[in-house]
Amino acid sequence: MPRGTALANAAKSRLHSAIEHVALFVRTIGLVRASTKIGLANLAYNMQRRVRLGRRTAPA
């Protein structure tokens, strides 16, 4: 793998590891409802986390 690609992957991995994790207790009846609830919670969490990370890494 070229060095530039490896560096780009490393930067993306740091961002993804900081964003993509959600702990959620789901109490619903049905797989579709549970999947939807988890998906929406994950989306909302990731959006909030990305905003926070963007503020922290934005140039002053």
Buried (B, 14 or more C-beta within 10 A) or exposed (E): EEEEEEEEEEEEEEBEEEBEEEEEEEEEEEEEEBEEBBEEBBEEBBEEBEEEBEEEEEEE
